[in-house]
């Protein structure tokens, strides 16, 4: 944001003629619009005419406007060339748009993609880019806004030369036109340029184009009482700009100029009875259609937003459900085996020992048997291996017999060891 004190000093320097232009050299000053104002002052003081210390404002403003319009002319030619190419293929583009709209209404995603691909291929084949149509209006809008605020700031700064270097019936350029000639002329030129520009750039008249033309007409007429009280310097720029724009648009409609600049000649406009012809709506119909289209667009946007919200909620619920399933599948509960694994050797723990012969009783019996045999007279050495081999031939018929036989073999083995130790 500009410093208020510096801005005040800047405008005081403009009003008193003491502004040091060299301080702004090589920079954009406090603000680009102020830099534009300093450029006006520099041009006003640097080119004196016969009998005047500098270029009069009534001459300087139209000259600067003409130079700016000439600088923007290449962008205008490029925009017209692109618009003319689009006008040639506009019937095919309208068919593609209708096909896309029908596929969207039917929910046919493949049909929508096919329609978009056909439209893009058609524009690529003819070298058409819809974005190019916005380059010139954007540049023109930037220049217009800078000139508008720059000249209005000069007119409101109290610059003495602006109050004395007027023309004809407007000697003071800081005041409004007393006869309203400039505002009426400016509005008439704007409407004429609007009509010529739209008619020259669109050969297939659509309802949207017709409605836009009607709305611009109404806006220009309604704004006339407001612009009538603008400073004459500002209306002088506006009138000059609209006049040059009308001349350029009229020249670009000539076949010789279009051929020279490489702008295709569009086909003739559709007449009543032509499939591409759309009758021009009335004033009431235009505003009614405009309001209806706005409401439809708002409702469509709200419906799409609600649908997107529902899809996000559904996706979130699906993710949560999937997370629960993954968590349960990560650590499954162990289930007990239906039956123990088979083994070649009989498992002793598979069938518990009967309660009638507990472990302690068996141990006591074995100990008593060992002590009894130890106190008996010595017996000849019993060979271990033959005993085992002989005993292994008799396989127990049941697990209970196997347990008894095992205990007997264990007792015999221990007795044999004790007997060997005594010898």
TORTIPA-716751 format. One line per 10 residues: number of its first residue (from 1); for each residue x, y, z of C-alpha. Coordinates in nm, 4 decimals, padded with zeros to 6 digits, always signed. Layout:
BEGIN
NUM	X Y Z; ...
END
This chain:
BEGIN
1	+00.0000 +00.0000 +00.0000; +00.1323 +00.3443 -00.0925; +00.2422 +00.5861 +00.1795; -00.0348 +00.8523 +00.2224; +00.2198 +01.1277 +00.2913; +00.4263 +01.0373 -00.0153; +00.1115 +01.0150 -00.2275; -00.0051 +01.3557 -00.1056; +00.3343 +01.5084 -00.1837; +00.3226 +01.3459 -00.5260
11	-00.0118 +01.5018 -00.6166; +00.0951 +01.8320 -00.4634; +00.3957 +01.8229 -00.6935; +00.1648 +01.7617 -00.9905; -00.0655 +02.0503 -00.8951; +00.2139 +02.2999 -00.8296; +00.4357 +02.1860 -01.1161; +00.7269 +02.1130 -00.8792; +00.7296 +01.7329 -00.9274; +01.0866 +01.6123 -00.9801
21	+01.0519 +01.3632 -01.2650; +01.4187 +01.2622 -01.2406; +01.3471 +01.1022 -00.9014; +01.1229 +00.8490 -01.0773; +01.3789 +00.7567 -01.3425; +01.4567 +00.3850 -01.3564; +01.1765 +00.2918 -01.1175; +00.8020 +00.2494 -01.1124; +00.7549 +00.5194 -00.8530; +00.5052 +00.4804 -00.5727
31	+00.2499 +00.3011 -00.7912; +00.2315 +00.1980 -01.1597; -00.0558 +00.4415 -01.2129; +00.1551 +00.7222 -01.0657; +00.4337 +00.6204 -01.3002; +00.1879 +00.6549 -01.5898; +00.0914 +00.9991 -01.4647; +00.4554 +01.1016 -01.4472; +00.4960 +00.9802 -01.8074; +00.2084 +01.2069 -01.9115
41	+00.3732 +01.5000 -01.7346; +00.7081 +01.4220 -01.8939; +00.5547 +01.4092 -02.2434; +00.3585 +01.7266 -02.1734; +00.6746 +01.9182 -02.0795; +00.9210 +01.7644 -02.3269; +00.7588 +01.8413 -02.6634; +00.6669 +02.2109 -02.6795; +00.4569 +02.3290 -02.9707; +00.4567 +02.6644 -03.1422
51	+00.3194 +02.9214 -02.9009; +00.2888 +02.6700 -02.6139; +00.5419 +02.5493 -02.3560; +00.4413 +02.1860 -02.4209; +00.1933 +01.9547 -02.5878; -00.1585 +02.0559 -02.4957; -00.3584 +01.7998 -02.3002; -00.6350 +01.8025 -02.5609; -00.3766 +01.6714 -02.8090; -00.1582 +01.4615 -02.5773
61	-00.4386 +01.2374 -02.4482; -00.5620 +01.1304 -02.7974; -00.2020 +01.0790 -02.9185; -00.1124 +00.8522 -02.6243; -00.4397 +00.6642 -02.6767; -00.3574 +00.6096 -03.0449; -00.0086 +00.4780 -02.9617; -00.1483 +00.2332 -02.7072; -00.4113 +00.1075 -02.9526; -00.1416 +00.0524 -03.2162
71	+00.0628 -00.1467 -02.9654; -00.2413 -00.3642 -02.8943; -00.3262 -00.4105 -03.2628; -00.1188 -00.7336 -03.3079; -00.3125 -00.8925 -03.0224; -00.6371 -00.7840 -03.1889; -00.5307 -00.9434 -03.5190; -00.4359 -01.2667 -03.3462; -00.7670 -01.2755 -03.1608; -00.9635 -01.2130 -03.4813
81	-00.7681 -01.4818 -03.6654; -00.8437 -01.7370 -03.3946; -01.2090 -01.6267 -03.3780; -01.2473 -01.6579 -03.7556; -01.1059 -02.0108 -03.7489; -01.3479 -02.1022 -03.4746; -01.6350 -01.9509 -03.6749; -01.5550 -02.1858 -03.9639; -01.5830 -02.4962 -03.7464; -01.8453 -02.3581 -03.5074
91	-02.1287 -02.5808 -03.6398; -01.9150 -02.8890 -03.5693; -01.8228 -02.7464 -03.2290; -02.1897 -02.6952 -03.1453; -02.2661 -03.0552 -03.2429; -01.9817 -03.1752 -03.0221; -02.1074 -02.9641 -02.7321; -02.4592 -03.1021 -02.7746; -02.3227 -03.4562 -02.7840; -02.1206 -03.3881 -02.4683
101	-02.4244 -03.2404 -02.2949; -02.6405 -03.5413 -02.3870; -02.3758 -03.7871 -02.2657; -02.3414 -03.5963 -01.9389; -02.7176 -03.5998 -01.8843; -02.7256 -03.9756 -01.9500; -02.4285 -04.0399 -01.7207; -02.2298 -04.1946 -02.0077; -01.8669 -04.1409 -01.9065; -01.7292 -04.3073 -02.2178
111	-01.9526 -04.0931 -02.4390; -01.8342 -03.7771 -02.2606; -01.4698 -03.8698 -02.3120; -01.5340 -03.9492 -02.6783; -01.7109 -03.6142 -02.7356; -01.4284 -03.4237 -02.5646; -01.1685 -03.6087 -02.7697; -01.3502 -03.5315 -03.0959; -01.3821 -03.1613 -03.0055; -01.0156 -03.1322 -02.9073
121	-00.9063 -03.3138 -03.2229; -01.1179 -03.0788 -03.4356; -00.9666 -02.7672 -03.2742; -00.6155 -02.9103 -03.2974; -00.6655 -02.9910 -03.6656; -00.7652 -02.6310 -03.7461; -00.5092 -02.4703 -03.5127; -00.7700 -02.3190 -03.2806; -00.7148 -02.2374 -02.9142; -01.0089 -02.0872 -02.7209
131	-00.7722 -01.9308 -02.4662; -00.6246 -01.7061 -02.7372; -00.9553 -01.5206 -02.7557; -00.9008 -01.3868 -02.4031; -00.5503 -01.2438 -02.4562; -00.6598 -00.9234 -02.6303; -00.9541 -00.8448 -02.3965; -00.7274 -00.8992 -02.0963; -00.4541 -00.6684 -02.2287; -00.7134 -00.4101 -02.3300
141	-00.8733 -00.4215 -01.9838; -00.5381 -00.3690 -01.8087; -00.4493 -00.0706 -02.0293; -00.7967 +00.0778 -01.9929; -00.7932 +00.0552 -01.6125; -00.4475 +00.2131 -01.5879; -00.5457 +00.4971 -01.8215; -00.8796 +00.5453 -01.6460; -00.7343 +00.5838 -01.2969; -00.4274 +00.7713 -01.4196
151	-00.6193 +01.0410 -01.6093; -00.8805 +01.0679 -01.3353; -00.6041 +01.1197 -01.0789; -00.4480 +01.3950 -01.2922; -00.7860 +01.5651 -01.3368; -00.8530 +01.5565 -00.9623; -00.5027 +01.6728 -00.8651; -00.5730 +02.0380 -00.9488; -00.3112 +02.0614 -01.2244; -00.3340 +02.4136 -01.3660
161	-00.2536 +02.3200 -01.7265; -00.5516 +02.0832 -01.7412; -00.7843 +02.3712 -01.6564; -00.6594 +02.5878 -01.9457; -00.5650 +02.3446 -02.2246; -00.9088 +02.2199 -02.3239; -01.0757 +02.2370 -02.6625; -01.3878 +02.3912 -02.8169; -01.6822 +02.3807 -02.5836; -01.4723 +02.2196 -02.3027
171	-01.1990 +02.4675 -02.2011; -01.1475 +02.2988 -01.8616; -01.0662 +01.9261 -01.8832; -01.1064 +01.8787 -01.5086; -01.4791 +01.9571 -01.5282; -01.7658 +01.7593 -01.6806; -01.8846 +01.8307 -02.0329; -02.1518 +02.1028 -01.9916; -02.3351 +01.9931 -02.3088; -02.3042 +01.6137 -02.2531
181	-02.1605 +01.5722 -02.6016; -01.8619 +01.3630 -02.4941; -02.0579 +01.1119 -02.2786; -02.3253 +01.0636 -02.5461; -02.0655 +01.0261 -02.8225; -01.8613 +00.7840 -02.6133; -02.1667 +00.5692 -02.5357; -02.2783 +00.5663 -02.9007; -01.9310 +00.4621 -03.0185; -01.9189 +00.1881 -02.7552
191	-02.2535 +00.0469 -02.8680; -02.1514 +00.0633 -03.2343; -01.8223 -00.1121 -03.1608; -02.0073 -00.3737 -02.9604; -02.2497 -00.4465 -03.2430; -01.9776 -00.4561 -03.5068; -01.7426 -00.6647 -03.2973; -01.9950 -00.9336 -03.2033; -02.1479 -00.9550 -03.5511; -01.8064 -00.9768 -03.7111
201	-01.6664 -01.2433 -03.4817; -01.9547 -01.4917 -03.4506; -02.1250 -01.6324 -03.7568; -02.3351 -01.8882 -03.5740; -02.5605 -01.6860 -03.3468; -02.6285 -01.8689 -03.0216; -02.8763 -01.7728 -02.7544; -02.5954 -01.6933 -02.5104; -02.4355 -01.4463 -02.7545; -02.7690 -01.2802 -02.8173
211	-02.8326 -01.2456 -02.4458; -02.4871 -01.1033 -02.3797; -02.5367 -00.8438 -02.6515; -02.8687 -00.7377 -02.5028; -02.7236 -00.7122 -02.1510; -02.4310 -00.4976 -02.2700; -02.6726 -00.2665 -02.4457; -02.8719 -00.2181 -02.1279; -02.5601 -00.1623 -01.9165; -02.4261 +00.1058 -02.1494
221	-02.7554 +00.2953 -02.1536; -02.8000 +00.2689 -01.7759; -02.4435 +00.3895 -01.7083; -02.4856 +00.7030 -01.9246; -02.6129 +00.9233 -01.6366; -02.3108 +00.8183 -01.4301; -02.0370 +00.8801 -01.6866; -02.1950 +01.2123 -01.7845; -02.0319 +01.3680 -01.4757; -01.6837 +01.2270 -01.5355
231	-01.4033 +01.4805 -01.5995; -01.3791 +01.5838 -01.9639; -01.0173 +01.4580 -01.9795; -01.1358 +01.1081 -01.8932; -01.4229 +01.1183 -02.1453; -01.1809 +01.2498 -02.4096; -00.9687 +00.9371 -02.3629; -01.2757 +00.7133 -02.3634; -01.4208 +00.8679 -02.6804; -01.0873 +00.8520 -02.8638
241	-01.0320 +00.4913 -02.7587; -01.3788 +00.3835 -02.8771; -01.3379 +00.5663 -03.2085; -01.0026 +00.3986 -03.2816; -01.1475 +00.0618 -03.1800; -01.4388 +00.1111 -03.4205; -01.1999 +00.2017 -03.7043; -00.9818 -00.1055 -03.6404; -01.2829 -00.3365 -03.6256; -01.4219 -00.1925 -03.9488
251	-01.0866 -00.2357 -04.1252; -01.0605 -00.5971 -04.0139; -01.3951 -00.6688 -04.1804; -01.2572 -00.5785 -04.5249; -01.1664 -00.8900 -04.7299; -00.8447 -00.7316 -04.8601; -00.7212 -00.6504 -04.5081; -00.8180 -00.9947 -04.3817; -00.6316 -01.1635 -04.6669; -00.3271 -00.9433 -04.6039
261	-00.3217 -01.0305 -04.2331; -00.4006 -01.4005 -04.2856; -00.7451 -01.3889 -04.1254; -00.9884 -01.6435 -04.2763; -01.3136 -01.5109 -04.4184; -01.5976 -01.6669 -04.2166; -01.9007 -01.8226 -04.3854; -02.2153 -01.6111 -04.4226; -02.4357 -01.5614 -04.1207; -02.7264 -01.8016 -04.0807
271	-03.0597 -01.6634 -04.1902; -03.4129 -01.7526 -04.0722; -03.4823 -02.1114 -04.1698; -03.1207 -02.2177 -04.1225; -03.0697 -02.4922 -03.8579; -02.8009 -02.2798 -03.6894; -03.0153 -01.9644 -03.6760; -03.1412 -01.8506 -03.3358; -03.3901 -01.5604 -03.3243; -03.2886 -01.2628 -03.1146
281	-03.4745 -01.2537 -02.7822; -03.6544 -00.9507 -02.6497; -03.5345 -00.7432 -02.3565; -03.7549 -00.9283 -02.1049; -03.6693 -01.2694 -02.2492; -03.2978 -01.1922 -02.2334; -03.3055 -01.1071 -01.8633; -03.5377 -01.3976 -01.7884; -03.3078 -01.6410 -01.9655; -03.0062 -01.4880 -01.7953
291	-03.1644 -01.5274 -01.4504; -03.2770 -01.8810 -01.5274; -02.9298 -01.9815 -01.6439; -02.7785 -01.8395 -01.3255; -03.0225 -02.0318 -01.1060; -02.9625 -02.3512 -01.3020; -02.5888 -02.3062 -01.2679; -02.6173 -02.2464 -00.8931; -02.8416 -02.5513 -00.8485; -02.6120 -02.7644 -01.0612
301	-02.3092 -02.6538 -00.8607; -02.4882 -02.7270 -00.5323; -02.5951 -03.0715 -00.6561; -02.2414 -03.1549 -00.7667; -02.1024 -03.0386 -00.4321; -02.3550 -03.2526 -00.2422; -02.2759 -03.5515 -00.4613; -01.9040 -03.5053 -00.4026; -01.9637 -03.4844 -00.0256; -02.1677 -03.8055 -00.0300
311	-01.9004 -03.9847 -00.2304; -01.6313 -03.8711 +00.0142; -01.8385 -03.9923 +00.3100; -01.9003 -04.3270 +00.1381; -01.5303 -04.3634 +00.0584; -01.4398 -04.2815 +00.4195; -01.6814 -04.5445 +00.5519; -01.5388 -04.8004 +00.3095; -01.1864 -04.7223 +00.4292; -01.2887 -04.7607 +00.7945
321	-01.4602 -05.0926 +00.7208; -01.1573 -05.2136 +00.5303; -00.9316 -05.1163 +00.8213; -01.1431 -05.3217 +01.0623; -01.1303 -05.6252 +00.8317; -00.7517 -05.5965 +00.7923; -00.7071 -05.5682 +01.1698; -00.9112 -05.8826 +01.2319; -00.7288 -06.0739 +00.9583; -00.3850 -05.9715 +01.0868
331	-00.4074 -06.1832 +01.4103; -00.6526 -06.4728 +01.3633; -00.7589 -06.6677 +01.6719; -00.5981 -07.0127 +01.7159; -00.8372 -07.3054 +01.7090; -00.7634 -07.6313 +01.9008; -00.6811 -07.9329 +01.6927; -00.9623 -08.1778 +01.6391; -00.7286 -08.4738 +01.7180; -00.3589 -08.5074 +01.8063
341	-00.1020 -08.5514 +01.5358; -00.0227 -08.9104 +01.4499; +00.3176 -09.0505 +01.5480; +00.4902 -09.3779 +01.4858; +00.5659 -09.4130 +01.8573; +00.2605 -09.4361 +02.0811; +00.2174 -09.1199 +02.2858; +00.2079 -09.1985 +02.6559; +00.0285 -08.8710 +02.7418; -00.2534 -08.9501 +02.5023
351	-00.4189 -09.1741 +02.7668; -00.3741 -09.0773 +03.1323; -00.2645 -09.3315 +03.3930; -00.5615 -09.4725 +03.5852; -00.6244 -09.3229 +03.9246; -00.5825 -09.6719 +04.0933; -00.2054 -09.6663 +04.0331; -00.0768 -09.3144 +04.1003; +00.2808 -09.2164 +04.0301; +00.3918 -09.2115 +04.3943
361	+00.2705 -09.5686 +04.4550; +00.4564 -09.6957 +04.1488; +00.7769 -09.5256 +04.2637; +00.7463 -09.6791 +04.6115; +00.6902 -10.0261 +04.4699; +00.9914 -09.9918 +04.2423; +01.2096 -09.8779 +04.5332; +01.0960 -10.1670 +04.7533; +01.1604 -10.4137 +04.4740; +01.5105 -10.2778 +04.4243
371	+01.5943 -10.2986 +04.7959; +01.4620 -10.6528 +04.8157; +01.6711 -10.7684 +04.5266; +01.9738 -10.5885 +04.6645; +01.9505 -10.7786 +04.9962; +01.9137 -11.1143 +04.8175; +02.2205 -11.3346 +04.7373; +02.4153 -11.2413 +04.4320; +02.2967 -11.3753 +04.1047; +02.4823 -11.4199 +03.7794
381	+02.5186 -11.1183 +03.5567; +02.2237 -11.0580 +03.3356; +02.3112 -10.9459 +02.9849; +02.1350 -10.6252 +02.8995; +02.1117 -10.6504 +02.5273; +01.9791 -11.0046 +02.5053; +01.7219 -10.9179 +02.7692; +01.6044 -10.6164 +02.5761; +01.6047 -10.8046 +02.2509; +01.4121 -11.0866 +02.3985
391	+01.1671 -10.8579 +02.5637; +01.1083 -10.6421 +02.2573; +00.9803 -10.9419 +02.0707; +00.6723 -10.9491 +02.2919; +00.4823 -10.6330 +02.1991; +00.2117 -10.5315 +02.4524; -00.1396 -10.5644 +02.3315; -00.2605 -10.2427 +02.4977; -00.1155 -09.9246 +02.6377; -00.1911 -10.0329 +02.9932
401	+00.0063 -10.3546 +02.9494; +00.2810 -10.1509 +02.7838; +00.3060 -09.9297 +03.0911; +00.3289 -10.2292 +03.3235; +00.5912 -10.3938 +03.1083; +00.7899 -10.0722 +03.0943; +00.7912 -10.0442 +03.4720; +00.9034 -10.4057 +03.5048; +01.1874 -10.3530 +03.2586; +01.2973 -10.0389 +03.4421
411	+01.3058 -10.2220 +03.7741; +01.5016 -10.5103 +03.6240; +01.7567 -10.2751 +03.4737; +01.8098 -10.0916 +03.8027; +01.8449 -10.4211 +03.9896; +02.1065 -10.5364 +03.7426; +02.3021 -10.2144 +03.7941; +02.2902 -10.2436 +04.1732; +02.4073 -10.6058 +04.1523; +02.7030 -10.5094 +03.9349
421	+02.7971 -10.2374 +04.1797; +02.8046 -10.4868 +04.4740; +03.0345 -10.7253 +04.2862
END
